[in-house]
Amino acid sequence: MNKDVTVILNKSGVQRALTRISHEILERNHGSDNLVLVGIRSGGDFLAAELQQRIQQIEGVEIPLGAVDITMYRDDLDSRGSLPLGKTDIPFPLDGQKVVLVDDVLYTGRTIRAAMDALMDFGRPQAIQLAVLIDRGHRELPIRADFVGRNVPTAREENVQVEFEPENVPSAVRLLKP
């Protein structure tokens, strides 16, 4: 089955979006004090690492970086069957921190809800902000991203795919139409 594929962002477009998001994060938070990044596996964790590098280049400070696996927090486990468990790695306390939760694509909001539930098991952040590369709409929960690389209106049957190079560097975003 052939799918119609549209490139939403090429590599340089992805890089520009991540640089802009990094500046927006720093502006909204008045710098990097008490700021941590937590990426949602898998995809958001790679983007969080990219944001960490850019913030370090801008501010000269390496902010803490973590990753969260949401498998056990999903509300659709029974319909998905057995899912592989990933590793949650948050090697710093979340209490009192401004957490920027990072994901690649925001769709229904259910992944973000699961990630917030997981974060609360690790502490009580001062605030949780959301950064996504792509917001495709179709929310089922009242969740809104604070930082968005690109808004891409889609049909429900379409799919948005963020592609990564072998070194986990984002290389493109594609819209797949059935």
C-alpha positions, -999 to +999 in steps of 0.1 A: +000+000+000+016+033-011+011+063+011+012+099+001+041+115+019+046+152+026+077+166+042+065+190+069+100+199+082+134+190+067+165+187+088+173+225+088+136+232+095+137+209+125+169+226+137+154+261+134+123+250+153+144+235+182+165+266+184+134+288+186+118+266+212+150+268+233+149+306+232+112+306+241+118+283+271+146+306+284+125+337+278+094+323+296+114+311+325+137+341+328+168+320+323+177+285+333+174+286+371+155+257+385+148+245+350+150+208+340+141+189+308+123+156+308+118+138+275+091+112+269+105+080+255+109+075+226+113+105+205+108+132+231+139+121+250+160+127+218+145+161+213+150+170+250+187+162+245+188+186+215+171+213+235+196+208+264+225+213+240+210+245+225+202+259+259+238+252+270+251+271+239+228+301+246+232+303+284+265+286+290+248+263+316+240+226+313+205+221+327+195+186+341+181+162+316+159+132+323+137+107+304+104+092+314+088+060+302+050+061+303+041+025+295+026+017+329+007+050+330-011+045+297-049+044+298-050+020+269-028-009+281-056-035+278-063-026+242-027-025+231-016-059+245+019-064+258+042-033+254+079-033+261+089-014+292+114+014+288+136+030+314+127+061+333+158+080+342+153+112+362+186+115+382+176+147+400+148+158+424+118+173+408+105+191+439+104+228+433+117+226+397+103+240+365+100+209+344+098+212+307+082+180+294+093+172+258+075+151+232+078+148+195+041+149+184+011+161+204-021+145+193-049+135+217-031+145+249-032+111+265+005+105+263+011+139+281-014+130+308+004+097+314+037+115+315+024+140+341+011+112+362+046+095+360+063+128+370+042+132+401+055+099+413+090+115+413+082+146+432+062+179+432+075+202+405+069+240+408+055+239+373+052+216+343+055+231+308+051+212+276+074+215+245+065+196+213+080+196+179+046+190+162+011+198+174-014+180+151-046+188+170-074+163+178-072+167+215-093+144+237-080+160+269-076+196+279-039+198+273-021+226+254+016+229+246+035+259+259+062+256+231+054+243+196+078+238+167+050+237+141+012+234+142+001+209+116-037+204+111-042+167+102-070+143+096-074+115+122-064+088+096-032+106+088+001+099+106+029+123+116+063+107+118+095+123+132+125+107+117+159+104+135+194+097+123+213+068+138+228+093+164+192+102+175+194+136+158+160+146+143+163+147+105+128+152+092+091+153+100+067+137+075+030+136+071+017+102+059-017+101+042-034+068+036 
